[in-house]
């Protein structure tokens, strides 16, 4: 199993980023996928989750209405579109399979002017 995140970087407050997580080594379309984040000095937290078919999603309250999780099962990829980013959302963003049996290495997002 391999999960590889990409798309992080430096963005100004109010800006947008789209993260991608490319999966391999398992039947991607059979698993729910999640995005989590860990800010400096804080515990890792769930940001968003999507079911295996993409029919259902759920979000942390703090990101609802600004972030969108989606997936393309033909490309074995899950995405996180992040809009109206805030400085306090600076963190390393991770994708994981299901409820967290496999994790990617993370991609760093810095929100700063």
C-alpha positions as semicolon CSV with decimal commas, in nm:
position;residue;x (nm);y (nm);z (nm)
1;X;0,000;0,000;0,000
2;X;0,131;0,341;-0,093
3;X;-0,028;0,682;-0,047
4;X;0,151;0,984;-0,191
5;X;0,023;1,334;-0,119
6;X;0,106;1,638;-0,328
7;X;-0,011;1,992;-0,384
8;X;0,098;2,159;-0,063
9;X;0,286;2,485;-0,051
10;X;0,273;2,846;0,059
11;X;-0,053;3,034;0,011
12;X;-0,177;3,368;0,133
13;X;-0,468;3,392;0,375
14;X;-0,792;3,364;0,183
15;X;-0,624;3,166;-0,092
16;X;-0,687;2,819;-0,224
17;X;-0,497;2,496;-0,270
18;X;-0,587;2,156;-0,408
19;X;-0,422;1,857;-0,250
20;X;-0,399;1,518;-0,419
21;X;-0,333;1,175;-0,279
22;X;-0,235;0,904;-0,526
23;X;-0,301;0,553;-0,401
24;X;-0,154;0,223;-0,512
25;X;-0,119;-0,132;-0,391
26;X;-0,480;-0,196;-0,304
27;X;-0,828;-0,182;-0,455
28;X;-0,882;0,190;-0,411
29;X;-1,250;0,184;-0,501
30;X;-1,323;-0,048;-0,208
31;X;-1,209;0,189;0,065
32;X;-1,322;0,510;0,223
33;X;-1,047;0,769;0,233
34;X;-0,974;1,056;0,467
35;X;-0,769;1,371;0,495
36;X;-0,620;1,469;0,829
37;X;-0,389;1,749;0,936
38;X;-0,141;1,815;1,212
39;X;-0,048;2,169;1,302
40;X;0,274;2,245;1,492
41;X;0,237;2,148;1,855
42;X;-0,109;2,003;1,806
43;X;-0,259;1,661;1,766
44;X;-0,354;1,522;1,428
45;X;-0,719;1,589;1,345
46;X;-0,965;1,462;1,089
47;X;-1,045;1,714;0,817
48;X;-1,271;1,522;0,580
49;X;-1,374;1,172;0,487
50;X;-1,530;1,025;0,174
51;X;-1,693;0,688;0,121
52;X;-1,561;0,435;-0,127
53;X;-1,807;0,537;-0,397
54;X;-1,784;0,907;-0,322
55;X;-2,154;0,924;-0,243
56;X;-2,110;1,051;0,110
57;X;-1,869;1,292;0,270
58;X;-1,824;1,443;0,611
59;X;-1,616;1,733;0,734
60;X;-1,475;1,883;1,049
61;X;-1,694;2,171;1,152
62;X;-1,410;2,418;1,112
63;X;-1,374;2,347;0,738
64;X;-1,733;2,283;0,636
65;X;-1,832;2,505;0,345
66;X;-1,471;2,585;0,255
67;X;-1,310;2,246;0,190
68;X;-1,430;1,978;-0,050
69;X;-1,313;1,619;-0,055
70;X;-1,357;1,422;-0,375
71;X;-1,218;1,114;-0,545
72;X;-1,157;0,971;-0,887
73;X;-1,164;0,593;-0,862
74;X;-1,044;0,558;-1,220
75;X;-0,727;0,747;-1,123
76;X;-0,694;0,601;-0,773
77;X;-0,675;0,951;-0,636
78;X;-0,847;1,145;-0,361
79;X;-0,847;1,524;-0,355
80;X;-0,895;1,800;-0,103
81;X;-0,994;2,140;-0,241
82;X;-0,925;2,403;0,021
83;X;-1,065;2,753;-0,017
84;X;-1,054;3,063;0,205
85;X;-0,753;2,928;0,389
86;X;-0,663;3,070;0,729
87;X;-0,321;3,106;0,893
88;X;-0,423;2,866;1,168
89;X;-0,467;2,597;0,903
90;X;-0,094;2,580;0,850
91;X;-0,019;2,213;0,899
92;X;0,103;1,895;0,743
93;X;-0,189;1,735;0,561
94;X;-0,209;1,357;0,540
95;X;-0,434;1,119;0,357
96;X;-0,516;0,780;0,495
97;X;-0,702;0,470;0,395
98;X;-1,023;0,394;0,575
99;X;-0,995;0,482;0,941
100;X;-0,618;0,501;0,934
101;X;-0,453;0,167;0,870
102;X;-0,222;0,324;0,610
103;X;-0,100;0,683;0,588
104;X;0,088;0,893;0,339
105;X;0,398;1,093;0,424
106;X;0,209;1,421;0,426
107;X;0,228;1,746;0,237
108;X;0,297;2,076;0,410
109;X;0,056;2,366;0,376
110;X;0,165;2,708;0,498
111;X;-0,090;2,989;0,507
112;X;0,092;3,317;0,549
113;X;0,123;3,660;0,400
